[in-house]
Amino acid sequence: MPEAPITSAENGHFDVDENNKKILQFIEEVTTNADEVQQKVLAEILAQNAHVEYLQRHGLNGHTDRETFKKVMPAITYEDIQSDITRIASGDKSQILCSRPISEFLTSSGTSGGERKLMPTIEEELERRSKLYSLLMPVMSQFVPELEKGKGMYFLFIKSETKTPGGLPARPVLTSYYKSPHFKNRSPDPYTNYTSPNETILCSDSDQSMYSQILCGLCQNKEVLRVGAVFASGFIRAIRFLEKHWPFLCHDIRAGTINNQITDPSVREAVMKILKPDPKLADFVEAECSKDSWQGIITRLWSNTKYIDVIVTGTMSQYIPTLDYYSNGLPLVCTMYASSECYFGVNLNPLCKPSEVAYTLIPTMGYFEFLPVHRNNGVTSSISMPKSLNEKEQQELVDLVDVKIGQEYELIVTTYAGLYRYRVGDVLRVAGFKNNAPQFNFICRKNVVLSIDSDKTDEVELQNAVKNAVTHLMPFDAHVTEYTSYADTTTIPGHYVLFWELNVNGSTPVPPSVFEDCCLTIEESLNSVYRQGRASDKSIGPLEIKTVESGTFDKLMDHAINFLGASINQYKTPRCVKFAPIVKLLNSRVVSNYFSPKCPKWVPGLKQWNNMN
């Protein structure tokens, strides 16, 4: 089976052109022979794991062919294997899902029962993920030459991690990667030459990490050719951090000393190797940052920047106008498509418009199948999919090379690490083909209505949270007659907004403190990814409730019927709104607003683990 060429530097010399040529040839080969590669991948996975308990349980009996696999193995959701995951997390070392030892769990941004899903992984998956990363810059170099002659200023961070009761690490996929030898001890490579020393990326204090990474980026501003973060929201947080802290950063650059608030010894040592007294640079940064407008601040401070490398597909598209403002319209590049379950593919046309981003799935990464999605256009873009598939739906699953242009599908993956026909939950639309491998637009995460960062809140969860909160109104004989929600990204960090229309029958007005309690109760009722974003990562701002005038939701229905073509017989109040005119209508009728007074409770690990301690 074709493998991505392993980049290496012999005698300290890295041959960029030769490396790029090999990588691009690899992409040509695997996309041309996509179906053959997929069959080999599946056979390899099934042969390697022939005797695991899960495959035996379903009667695969050592078969490695595609036909038998499709006949006997069901398409599943997380809940179908949760008991197996729990056994492994609790210390059961028998071959339950995978013949290789499970080395750690990757905590998904998706949740089950309000807690992060745990995705099993094995040591060799790090190598597979590294290979996908190795494809990115050779592709990019076709469109933006000579990137190897400068540095990338990427704001990368680790997140909180914990251990399962059985002692295995449980952490986000990027934290796992940044802490691995594949990242920390990477070979000299001009494409992974970052302004941020490893020590600043691996600092667990997010403020110290952010401050030191921005400081290093400013000190090397002339060398920076590309900037980025994982998500658009994270990059904008870095710019807003610079807005608040530039006087301190200028002081450090002028004096060649680092702020006393940076207490991590390894970070201080790494930064001091880069930081030298530079009054001229300090004056320049101060002059730019003290101007009234921050429009184009990225190109003003880092004038050689060619593009911004961030994810702006899916819910991240809401940040595009802000990025355009700060960058004077630099290209926004989405390079790859990946999740905790599996790394999937790359964008072979990286300078395309964000709305046209299409990812080519690389056939060596896992075995991919697709469930056709049929939906009616509604007021929200959330797609609801059945929890379990009947026999007819199972038979509808199609292979990678058999998808049809224009059709939407739910992605289903089989991995080397023990997931078999696992429903990832992403809805993709076929945009075209690279040779015989399809290219997909990312449409949305199924069932998600609200998202600011890596959080994903669905309609059922939001409904339950509101139900818990309205109990605070009962003593005042008040209740919520209608509500909807909105992810407000005009603030940094962004935050959830709920619009409530009330019916108040009591004679005593509802005090502001009661609405604040409602805000906090909603936050306490949301999933652990949301609560971590609020309490630990600081990537989500306090939840806001806006009360609106009586009759507001009638106006909302009128707008949907008269301007959006909704049917009065089928109209349902959307539980999330995104369409700008609707948000404007709701905001025009706000009577009062209230914010959550403090962060919701959050601790690393799953709730049941903490109860065991």
VOGU-3710 file (C-alpha; in Angstrom, 3 decimals, decimal comma):
1> mpeapitsae> 0,000/0,000/0,000  1,351/3,512/-0,771  2,680/5,363/2,245  3,289/9,080/2,490  7,016/9,726/2,034  8,769/10,402/5,322  10,498/13,758/5,263  14,031/13,736/6,573  16,999/16,040/6,722  20,279/14,406/5,855
11> nghfdvdenn> 23,415/16,110/7,195  21,239/19,027/8,236  20,159/19,632/4,627  16,486/19,427/3,700  15,825/19,160/-0,044  12,538/21,058/-0,329  11,971/20,485/-4,049  12,666/16,746/-3,884  10,441/16,331/-0,819  7,579/18,275/-2,420
21> kkilqfieev> 7,835/16,227/-5,608  7,591/12,921/-3,680  4,605/14,104/-1,622  2,663/15,344/-4,650  3,386/12,086/-6,487  2,043/10,143/-3,472  -1,207/12,160/-3,584  -1,550/11,440/-7,309  -1,074/7,700/-6,763  -3,485/7,213/-3,862
31> ttnadevqqk> -6,228/9,350/-5,410  -5,892/7,569/-8,769  -6,054/4,107/-7,140  -8,519/5,191/-4,432  -10,762/2,111/-4,426  -7,876/-0,358/-4,545  -6,185/1,483/-1,642  -9,464/1,494/0,329  -9,904/-2,261/-0,081  -6,337/-2,836/1,102
41> vlaeilaqna> -6,819/-0,520/4,092  -9,960/-2,376/5,172  -8,325/-5,799/4,707  -5,297/-4,643/6,700  -7,449/-3,299/9,563  -9,561/-6,471/9,717  -6,564/-8,832/9,479  -4,699/-6,930/12,178  -7,741/-7,057/14,481  -9,206/-10,432/13,410
51> hveylqrhgl> -9,402/-11,835/16,940  -10,656/-8,802/18,861  -13,755/-9,302/20,948  -15,907/-6,727/19,139  -15,463/-8,265/15,668  -15,968/-11,787/17,049  -19,132/-10,637/18,801  -20,643/-9,597/15,457  -19,594/-12,809/13,700  -16,957/-11,513/11,303
61> nghtdretfk> -14,938/-14,683/12,035  -11,649/-13,514/10,543  -13,071/-12,385/7,175  -11,233/-9,421/5,652  -13,284/-8,870/2,494  -15,502/-5,845/2,017  -18,692/-7,805/1,218  -18,710/-9,838/4,462  -17,736/-6,769/6,498  -20,688/-4,795/5,115
71> kvmpaityed> -23,057/-7,717/5,634  -22,323/-8,484/9,291  -20,976/-5,265/10,849  -23,518/-2,578/11,822  -23,024/1,162/11,444  -22,793/2,455/15,004  -22,786/5,547/17,217  -20,702/6,149/20,326  -23,433/4,818/22,603  -23,162/1,394/20,922
81> iqsditrias> -19,544/0,972/22,073  -19,649/3,032/25,251  -19,623/-0,051/27,492  -16,499/-1,335/25,665  -14,830/2,076/26,027  -15,669/2,085/29,746  -14,051/-1,334/30,194  -10,830/-0,195/28,500  -10,816/3,088/30,441  -11,230/1,125/33,676
91> gdksqilcsr> -8,108/-0,926/33,005  -9,299/-3,997/31,045  -6,302/-4,813/28,814  -7,896/-7,638/26,814  -8,282/-7,187/23,059  -11,747/-5,649/23,085  -11,680/-3,257/20,105  -8,102/-3,456/18,870  -5,252/-5,976/18,850  -2,709/-3,233/19,565
101> pisefltssg> -2,612/-1,817/23,107  -4,755/1,305/23,517  -2,146/3,952/24,373  -4,523/6,768/25,330  -7,984/8,194/24,757  -8,562/11,256/22,626  -11,325/13,382/24,092  -13,738/14,456/21,381  -15,425/17,852/21,243  -18,609/15,855/20,687
111> tsggerklmp> -20,366/14,695/23,853  -22,498/11,820/25,081  -24,668/12,376/28,128  -23,021/15,774/28,620  -19,502/14,296/28,848  -16,737/14,249/26,236  -16,613/11,124/24,087  -13,437/9,035/24,502  -11,855/7,852/21,267  -9,365/4,972/21,608
121> tieeelerrs> -6,025/5,380/19,880  -2,784/3,430/19,459  0,863/4,491/19,170  1,069/4,009/15,409  -1,781/6,491/14,835  0,633/9,311/15,735  2,737/8,268/12,760  -0,341/8,224/10,516  -1,422/11,692/11,667  2,119/13,018/11,153
131> klysllmpvm> 2,023/11,738/7,573  -1,106/13,724/6,831  0,561/16,852/8,229  3,508/16,186/5,895  1,207/16,606/2,861  0,093/20,140/3,704  3,052/22,367/2,840  4,054/20,647/-0,417  0,478/21,291/-1,580  0,649/24,904/-0,361
141> sqfvpelekg> 4,017/25,501/-2,028  2,374/25,067/-5,448  0,345/28,211/-4,791  2,641/30,270/-2,532  6,321/29,657/-3,377  9,355/30,097/-1,104  7,501/29,584/2,184  10,536/27,620/3,349  12,494/30,891/3,463  10,577/32,253/6,445
151> kgmyflfiks> 8,666/31,211/9,560  5,102/30,463/10,564  3,580/32,332/13,515  1,075/29,793/14,787  -0,741/30,171/18,101  -0,869/26,565/19,336  -1,974/25,486/22,815  -2,349/22,399/24,941  -5,506/21,796/26,962  -6,254/20,135/30,275
161> etktpgglpa> -5,844/16,387/30,403  -6,639/13,692/32,892  -6,189/9,957/33,429  -8,842/7,267/33,203  -9,433/5,032/36,257  -7,198/2,476/34,492  -4,369/5,001/34,193  -4,556/5,879/30,472  -4,176/9,536/29,447  -7,381/11,200/28,211
171> rpvltsyyks> -6,759/14,431/26,320  -7,651/16,312/23,119  -6,041/15,065/19,907  -3,898/18,180/19,402  -2,634/18,104/22,996  -1,630/14,489/22,372  0,181/15,450/19,168  2,004/18,500/20,582  3,245/16,437/23,542  4,445/13,580/21,332
181> phfknrspdp> 8,027/13,069/20,101  6,655/13,466/16,553  6,127/17,158/17,307  8,645/17,914/20,061  11,574/16,115/18,406  10,618/16,781/14,787  13,451/16,751/12,244  14,758/20,091/10,975  12,229/21,113/8,351  11,733/24,637/7,003
191> ytnytspnet> 7,984/24,049/6,898  7,742/23,412/10,667  9,920/26,381/11,579  7,665/28,296/13,959  8,184/31,558/15,854  6,888/29,894/19,040  9,403/27,701/20,902  8,003/24,317/21,961  8,149/25,396/25,609  5,654/28,221/24,985
201> ilcsdsdqsm> 3,238/25,887/23,178  3,497/23,239/25,923  2,892/25,707/28,782  -0,309/24,681/30,573  -1,132/28,267/31,640  -3,013/29,634/28,608  -2,284/33,308/29,443  1,454/32,719/29,869  1,473/30,646/26,688  -0,406/33,313/24,690
211> ysqilcglcq> 1,745/36,199/25,981  5,030/34,452/25,263  3,947/33,232/21,812  2,859/36,748/20,757  6,101/38,213/22,162  8,188/35,744/20,139  6,083/36,451/17,058  6,656/40,207/17,380  10,418/39,757/17,912  10,624/37,789/14,640
221> nkevlrvgav> 8,044/39,858/12,730  10,129/40,295/9,569  10,641/36,529/9,229  6,935/35,666/9,431  5,453/34,538/6,092  2,269/32,870/7,366  0,177/33,123/10,496  -2,490/30,907/11,983  -4,093/28,880/14,736  -6,263/25,772/14,681
231> fasgfirair> -9,633/27,540/14,705  -10,499/31,056/13,527  -11,832/31,792/17,023  -8,432/31,033/18,570  -6,584/33,337/16,177  -8,973/36,220/16,890  -8,519/35,662/20,643  -4,771/36,117/20,096  -5,314/39,441/18,308  -7,653/40,642/21,078
241> flekhwpflc> -5,043/39,547/23,641  -2,510/41,709/21,786  -4,979/44,632/21,912  -5,085/44,386/25,712  -1,412/43,651/26,411  0,629/45,485/23,756  2,034/48,099/26,221  3,577/45,283/28,309  4,865/43,512/25,197  6,458/46,745/23,941
251> hdiragtinn> 8,138/47,232/27,324  9,616/43,711/27,125  10,883/44,264/23,571  12,405/47,638/24,455  14,163/46,382/27,589  14,951/42,836/26,441  13,328/41,451/29,587  10,211/39,325/30,048  7,223/40,284/32,195  7,262/38,942/35,764
261> qitdpsvrea> 3,777/37,475/35,193  5,504/34,820/33,081  6,592/32,490/35,861  7,172/29,188/34,003  10,995/28,765/34,090  11,189/26,783/30,824  9,110/29,407/29,017  11,246/32,259/30,336  14,429/30,485/29,291  13,123/29,710/25,783
271> vmkilkpdpk> 11,833/33,259/25,207  15,080/34,852/26,441  16,954/33,024/23,674  14,890/35,046/21,172  14,254/38,304/23,042  16,910/41,019/22,738  16,590/44,757/23,549  15,148/46,384/20,413  13,892/49,954/21,026  13,278/50,501/17,311
281> ladfveaecs> 10,948/47,482/17,066  9,218/48,507/20,308  8,579/52,007/18,896  7,189/50,493/15,688  4,812/48,108/17,516  3,721/50,889/19,885  3,018/53,284/16,985  0,867/50,711/15,163  -1,014/49,437/18,202  -1,807/52,914/19,557
291> kdswqgiitr> -3,584/53,974/16,346  -7,364/54,373/16,592  -8,103/51,678/14,018  -6,835/48,110/14,181  -7,950/47,366/10,652  -5,180/45,452/8,885  -3,120/45,084/12,093  -1,791/41,695/10,944  -0,285/43,020/7,732  0,904/46,182/9,516
301> lwsntkyidv> 2,875/44,286/12,185  3,793/41,220/10,101  4,162/42,838/6,686  5,444/39,754/4,846  2,450/37,575/5,725  1,019/35,753/2,707  -2,045/34,092/4,272  -3,869/33,092/7,484  -4,018/29,346/8,157  -7,171/28,677/10,217
311> ivtgtmsqyi> -10,327/26,568/10,012  -13,150/28,787/8,715  -15,543/26,065/7,532  -18,704/25,022/9,395  -19,540/27,182/12,412  -16,124/28,891/12,161  -17,361/30,765/9,054  -18,997/33,253/11,432  -15,511/34,687/12,131  -14,600/35,468/8,491
321> ptldyysngl> -15,606/39,191/8,568  -13,485/39,777/11,697  -10,478/38,029/10,160  -10,885/40,069/6,962  -10,936/43,265/9,042  -7,763/42,472/10,977  -5,878/41,196/7,921  -7,001/43,550/5,140  -8,443/40,564/3,309  -5,475/38,184/3,330
331> plvctmyass> -6,336/34,721/1,939  -7,938/32,493/4,606  -6,565/28,990/4,148  -8,154/25,767/5,445  -5,516/23,111/4,938  -6,891/19,887/6,418  -9,915/18,016/7,732  -9,463/15,950/10,891  -11,183/14,849/14,095  -10,460/12,852/17,241
341> ecyfgvnlnp> -11,723/9,716/15,487  -9,455/9,962/12,456  -7,480/12,384/10,296  -9,327/12,461/6,986  -7,974/14,661/4,228  -6,439/17,827/2,805  -7,490/20,857/0,779  -5,714/20,610/-2,590  -6,816/24,130/-3,617  -5,898/26,051/-0,455
351> lckpsevayt> -6,287/29,585/-1,873  -9,942/29,059/-2,768  -12,673/31,152/-1,130  -13,716/29,859/2,328  -17,175/29,054/0,967  -15,597/26,804/-1,689  -13,229/24,796/0,544  -13,272/21,129/-0,472  -11,258/18,440/1,299  -9,872/15,457/-0,596
361> liptmgyfef> -10,082/12,374/1,610  -6,745/10,541/1,581  -7,579/6,830/1,103  -4,720/5,541/3,318  -6,014/7,203/6,511  -8,884/4,819/7,237  -11,762/3,059/5,510  -14,533/5,504/4,570  -18,225/4,939/3,870  -21,061/7,392/3,346
371> lpvhrnngvt> -24,713/7,479/4,358  -26,893/9,619/2,039  -28,537/12,536/3,855  -31,954/13,782/2,787  -33,214/16,964/4,380  -35,774/19,712/3,919  -34,490/23,277/3,918  -35,483/24,855/7,209  -34,786/28,030/9,161  -31,714/26,517/10,829
381> ssismpksln> -28,866/24,602/9,245  -28,932/21,903/11,900  -29,447/18,425/10,480  -31,074/15,725/12,580  -30,113/12,141/11,804  -31,583/8,905/13,176  -29,698/7,373/16,118  -29,723/3,866/14,663  -30,030/2,674/11,075  -32,559/0,157/9,832
391> ekeqqelvdl> -31,581/-2,567/7,361  -32,543/-0,459/4,318  -30,452/2,494/5,533  -27,503/0,165/6,209  -27,686/-1,012/2,603  -27,611/2,614/1,387  -24,041/3,096/2,622  -21,714/3,769/-0,302  -17,947/3,517/-0,698  -15,530/6,403/-1,183
401> vdvkigqeye> -15,353/6,213/-4,985  -19,129/5,717/-5,437  -20,412/8,994/-3,982  -22,297/11,332/-6,350  -21,479/14,985/-7,015  -23,900/17,343/-5,261  -25,192/14,685/-2,834  -24,824/15,136/0,947  -23,592/12,278/3,119  -22,865/11,486/6,730
411> livttyagly> -19,269/10,264/7,087  -18,707/6,767/8,508  -15,198/5,552/9,322  -13,350/2,349/10,176  -9,947/2,965/11,783  -6,800/1,071/12,699  -7,422/1,979/16,363  -10,664/0,062/16,895  -13,619/1,963/15,428  -15,700/-0,040/12,948
421> ryrvgdvlrv> -18,327/1,658/10,769  -18,428/4,514/13,244  -20,722/7,438/12,479  -18,582/10,544/12,899  -21,560/12,908/12,781  -20,207/15,235/10,070  -22,367/16,029/7,057  -20,390/16,497/3,819  -21,370/17,459/0,267  -19,507/16,088/-2,760
431> agfknnapqf> -17,965/19,023/-4,640  -15,901/17,116/-7,210  -13,116/14,563/-7,598  -9,327/14,511/-7,563  -8,704/11,617/-9,938  -10,921/8,919/-8,362  -11,024/10,347/-4,829  -13,968/12,613/-3,959  -13,607/16,153/-2,635  -16,084/17,256/0,018
441> nficrknvvl> -17,459/20,534/1,327  -17,957/20,391/5,095  -21,628/21,303/5,642  -22,213/20,965/9,368  -22,095/18,763/12,413  -25,431/16,951/12,699  -27,813/18,119/15,444  -25,625/21,089/16,506  -27,419/24,408/17,010  -24,867/26,478/18,964
451> sidsdktdev> -21,071/26,640/18,753  -18,479/29,302/19,618  -15,191/27,382/19,737  -14,884/23,587/19,977  -18,184/23,392/21,902  -21,218/21,791/20,240  -24,643/22,235/21,823  -27,667/20,462/20,356  -31,332/21,366/20,552  -32,283/18,730/23,156
461> elqnavknav> -29,475/19,818/25,467  -30,454/23,485/25,105  -34,109/22,661/25,802  -33,196/20,770/28,990  -30,944/23,615/30,147  -33,737/26,178/29,652  -36,186/23,857/31,451  -33,835/23,743/34,458  -33,388/27,515/34,459  -37,032/28,600/34,317
471> thlmpfdahv> -37,706/27,074/37,743  -36,103/30,260/39,146  -39,015/32,272/37,685  -41,786/30,236/39,313  -41,887/32,137/42,653  -42,692/35,282/40,625  -45,468/33,602/38,617  -43,474/34,180/35,449  -42,703/31,766/32,647  -41,000/31,700/29,258
481> teytsyadtt> -43,573/31,566/26,452  -41,009/31,296/23,611  -37,258/31,365/23,207  -34,494/31,101/20,676  -30,706/31,352/20,781  -27,800/32,886/18,912  -24,004/32,418/18,933  -22,754/36,008/19,281  -19,214/36,319/17,916  -19,114/40,119/17,904
491> tipghyvlfw> -17,615/39,801/21,393  -14,283/38,095/21,956  -14,552/35,497/23,243  -17,933/34,835/21,695  -20,866/33,848/23,876  -24,322/32,250/23,786  -27,324/34,602/23,755  -30,850/33,446/24,606  -33,850/35,585/23,644  -36,724/35,025/26,086
501> elnvngstpv> -40,298/36,219/25,699  -41,961/36,198/29,120  -45,462/36,046/30,519  -45,395/37,630/33,981  -48,589/37,265/36,041  -47,148/38,034/39,476  -47,215/41,497/41,045  -43,533/41,390/42,072  -41,054/42,129/39,267  -38,412/39,451/38,641
511> ppsvfedccl> -35,133/40,814/40,135  -31,988/40,965/37,928  -30,243/38,487/40,264  -32,870/35,853/39,389  -32,182/36,214/35,664  -28,455/35,941/36,440  -29,215/32,707/38,317  -31,079/31,523/35,203  -27,957/32,251/33,097  -25,735/30,271/35,448
521> tieeslnsvy> -28,193/27,351/35,682  -28,224/27,067/31,882  -24,412/27,037/31,836  -24,254/24,432/34,612  -26,682/22,283/32,574  -24,613/22,336/29,382  -22,005/19,751/28,423  -18,458/19,495/29,772  -16,863/20,874/26,565  -18,868/24,096/26,950
531> rqgrasdksi> -18,061/24,324/30,674  -14,339/23,729/30,029  -14,399/26,497/27,408  -15,902/28,857/29,991  -14,011/27,864/33,138  -10,601/26,632/31,952  -9,840/27,603/28,345  -11,593/31,010/28,564  -12,621/30,504/24,932  -16,320/31,231/25,613
541> gpleiktves> -17,741/34,325/27,323  -20,563/34,479/29,945  -23,978/33,381/28,687  -26,481/36,216/28,160  -30,277/36,246/28,431  -32,124/39,014/26,584  -35,807/39,490/27,417  -37,877/40,746/24,488  -41,175/42,591/24,096  -44,433/40,672/24,072
551> gtfdklmdha> -45,339/39,631/20,511  -41,715/39,395/19,319  -41,990/35,740/18,303  -45,165/36,503/16,325  -43,086/39,058/14,394  -40,443/36,357/13,905  -43,045/34,021/12,421  -44,378/36,805/10,151  -40,835/37,415/8,878  -40,279/33,699/8,176
561> inflgasinq> -43,577/33,413/6,282  -43,406/36,697/4,346  -39,690/36,853/3,519  -38,329/33,292/3,837  -41,267/31,443/2,292  -42,061/29,313/5,359  -45,475/27,612/5,506  -47,753/28,804/8,323  -48,911/25,196/8,817  -45,389/23,851/9,240
571> yktprcvkfa> -43,694/26,791/10,955  -41,905/26,004/14,223  -39,965/28,559/16,255  -36,276/27,968/15,456  -34,293/27,209/18,600  -31,235/28,858/17,040  -31,058/31,813/14,642  -28,177/32,805/12,369  -29,803/34,864/9,608  -28,696/38,490/10,192
581> pivkllnsrv> -32,129/40,152/9,573  -33,742/37,845/12,150  -31,037/38,572/14,735  -31,512/42,293/14,015  -35,292/41,958/14,501  -34,837/40,210/17,850  -32,257/42,732/19,062  -34,542/45,622/18,125  -37,139/44,361/20,608  -34,874/43,679/23,607
591> vsnyfspkcp> -36,232/45,027/26,918  -33,390/43,991/29,251  -30,322/41,762/29,327  -28,441/39,774/31,962  -25,152/37,838/32,080  -24,016/34,779/33,981  -22,328/36,094/37,154  -19,562/33,463/37,318  -18,098/30,463/35,526  -19,920/27,125/35,737
601> kwvpglkqwn> -18,264/24,276/37,626  -15,860/22,123/35,619  -13,194/19,546/36,498  -11,041/17,450/34,116  -12,177/13,904/33,412  -15,617/12,350/33,267  -18,085/12,946/36,085  -18,190/9,276/37,064  -14,360/9,182/37,412  -14,434/12,092/39,842
611> nmn> -17,114/10,305/41,875  -14,752/7,307/42,208  -12,006/9,392/43,861
//
